[in-house]
Amino acid sequence: MAYTVNENKEIIRQKAAQVDAIAKELTDCSSAVLVDYRGVTVDEFTALRAKCRAAGTTVHVLKNTLILRAAEKCGIDCSEQGIEPSLHGPTAVFYSFDDPAAAPRILREFMTKTKKMSVKAGVVGNTVLDEKGVQALADLPSREVLVARLMGTINRPAAGFVGVLAAVPGAFVRVLEAVRKQKEEAA
């Protein structure tokens, strides 16, 4: 089918808008995971999308050329050592916005359960991760757990200091009690 000049210009405008939208999501997200979704049924993918939505992540099935152009626009390594080798075959991109490990965790659970899908690559900032890097990201504790650990670490010295402060008067009282007993026995 041949397109007219005006139709070609409109198609180019639409693709440029898609590239801009993908680049914005890549810039705004805390992590993105590219997967090959071959073998996944529509029902499974729909359930996976719902789980992702509940966790604050989004999913888009995108054309590889558009992903590559958006990655170039964001300053992500698009060479043979970067994201380019992952952009073959069908690609779905899972974006995590708040917790960088949210999408990798959901994907790991899904892939373990169904034995379908495979991770092509991941992106954190401008860094491209391989499958092992995405797995390491999935193994990170949640943000809430990390904050709780940090607060415990910050709180620990203060609690120790309070314990030391409380021990000094206690020790003083025990010494006074020992002196009192000693004087009672001597009298």
Secondary structure, 3 states (H helix, E strand, C coil): CCCCHHHHHHHHHHHHHHHHHHHHHHHHCCEEEEEECCCCCHHHHHHHHHHHHHCCEEEEEECHHHHHHHHHHHCCCCCCCCCHHHCCCCEEEEEECCCCCHHHHHHHHHHHHHCCCEEEEEEECCEEECHHHHHHHHHCCCHHHHHHHHHHHHHHHHHHHHHHHHHHHHHHHHHHHHHHHHHHHHC
